[in-house]
Structure formats: structure tokens, C-alpha cells
């Protein structure tokens, strides 16, 4: 499954198994994780909410666009939702190509598009309260 939204942790070997072909000379992984600090606040955990059906459809569109836009062999996009502790995986993008450059370019483009277009919303739970995170904006959870 090359596009997935899940509450389960990622298995990187499973992800790679969907893309392995002898034509690929480069595999680029982007693995996002919950970090312990943001905007000067100590982060305890993140809560991701998703409109699952729409999120999967949009991630599939992004995948198809990446395959058209970049000379890559394949690309995988997985996103988590639910309550995630510091250190847990949040997003995984793996791009494969004959060479590394196109795989890196596609991976960078895909993460930016996922963050911009996919209906997944992030709340941070911190020592100072809970905040919605929208790009670089931090909005208090009222």
C-alpha cells in the first residue's frame, strides 16, 4: 500500500518493500517524528486529527502528481493520526529513482504538498496548554 493513513507505527522495511525494483539506484526516506520542543514550548505530545477518506484521496493525488512531475520510479506517502508521544513517527515519504537527485527533489516536493493540502490537523500538548498548529501559526485551543 503506497498511500496510507494510520494510527499504527511505521515499519520502514515494509515501506521499502513496496518500492524495491532493480532499476532504482536511490531511495530517499523522509521520516517525520514528534519533537520535544516547538516555538519555545516543551511539547508533551501531538494530537493529529484527519478526515481519513479525503486525506487518502489527496495523498493519492500528490503521489500521482509526483510521478508525473519528477523522473522518479515510485513514491510512497504514509501519515499517522491520533495521539503521538515525543519520538513517535508522524509521516513517512519514500521516493525511488535511478539516481538520488530526482528522488530527493520528489521527496521534498511531496512533504511540502502534504503539509499544504492534506486534511490533517495538528494540536500540540505543552506545559503551557494545548495549541493548534497551522503552518507557522500557533493558535490556542479554546
C-alpha positions in Angstrom: 0.0 0.0 0.0 1.8 3.1 -1.2 -0.7 5.6 0.3 -1.8 5.1 3.9 -3.2 7.0 6.8 -3.0 5.0 10.1 -2.8 5.1 13.8 -0.1 2.3 13.7 3.7 2.9 13.9 5.5 2.6 10.5 7.5 -0.4 9.5 10.3 1.0 7.3 11.2 -2.3 5.9 7.6 -2.9 4.8 7.5 0.6 3.2 10.7 -0.1 1.3 9.4 -3.5 0.1 6.6 -1.7 -1.8 9.2 0.2 -3.9 12.1 -2.2 -4.3 13.0 -2.7 -8.0 16.3 -3.4 -9.7 16.0 -0.2 -11.8 16.2 2.0 -8.7 19.7 3.2 -7.6 18.5 5.6 -4.9 15.8 5.5 -2.2 15.2 8.7 -0.2 13.3 8.5 3.1 11.7 11.4 4.9 10.6 10.3 8.3 8.9 13.0 10.5 8.8 12.5 14.2 7.3 14.3 17.2 9.9 16.5 18.7 10.0 17.7 22.3 10.0 21.5 21.5 8.3 23.9 19.2 8.1 27.7 19.3 10.0 27.7 22.6 7.5 25.4 24.4 8.2 21.9 25.7 6.0 19.6 23.7 4.5 16.6 25.6 2.7 15.0 22.7 0.9 15.8 19.4 -2.7 15.0 18.5 -3.3 14.6 14.8 -6.9 14.7 13.6 -7.7 13.6 10.0 -10.5 13.5 7.5 -9.4 10.0 6.5 -11.2 9.5 3.3 -10.3 12.9 1.9 -6.7 12.7 3.2 -6.1 9.4 1.4 -7.6 10.8 -1.8 -5.4 13.9 -1.6 -2.3 11.9 -0.8 -3.0 9.7 -3.8 -3.3 12.8 -6.0 0.0 14.1 -4.6 1.6 10.7 -5.4 0.3 10.7 -8.9 1.5 14.3 -9.4 5.0 13.5 -8.1 5.2 10.6 -10.6 4.3 12.9 -13.4 6.4 15.9 -12.3 9.7 14.1 -11.4 11.6 11.4 -13.3 11.3 9.0 -10.3 10.4 5.3 -10.3 7.9 5.4 -7.5 6.9 7.2 -4.3 5.1 6.2 -1.0 3.3 8.5 1.3 2.1 7.4 4.8 0.7 9.7 7.6 -0.2 8.9 11.2 -3.0 10.3 13.2 -4.2 10.1 16.8 -2.2 10.9 20.0 1.6 10.6 19.4 4.3 10.8 22.0 7.6 12.5 21.6 9.8 10.4 19.4 7.0 8.7 17.6 6.7 8.7 13.7 4.3 11.2 12.1 4.9 11.0 8.4 6.9 8.8 6.0 7.7 9.6 2.4 9.9 7.3 0.4 10.9 8.2 -3.2 12.9 5.9 -5.5 14.7 6.9 -8.6 17.5 5.8 -10.9 19.6 8.5 -9.3 19.5 10.3 -5.9 18.7 13.8 -7.2 15.3 13.1 -8.6 14.4 11.1 -5.5 15.4 13.9 -3.2 13.6 16.5 -5.3 10.4 14.5 -5.3 10.6 13.8 -1.6 11.0 17.5 -0.7 8.2 18.5 -3.0 5.8 15.7 -1.7 6.3 16.7 2.0 5.6 20.3 1.2 2.4 19.4 -0.7 1.2 17.0 2.0 1.6 19.8 4.7 -0.2 22.3 2.4 -3.0 20.2 1.0 -3.9 17.1 3.1 -6.7 17.5 5.7 -4.7 16.5 8.7 -4.7 18.9 11.7 -2.2 19.1 14.4 -2.6 20.0 18.1 0.4 20.3 20.4 0.0 19.5 24.1 2.6 21.5 26.0 3.3 22.6 29.6 1.5 25.9 28.7 -1.6 24.3 27.3 -2.9 22.9 24.0 -2.3 24.7 20.7 -3.4 24.2 17.1 -0.5 24.3 14.7 -1.3 25.7 11.3 2.0 26.1 9.3 4.0 28.6 11.3 0.9 29.8 13.2 0.2 28.8 16.7 -3.4 29.1 17.9 -4.5 28.5 21.5 -7.0 25.6 21.8 -10.1 27.3 23.3 
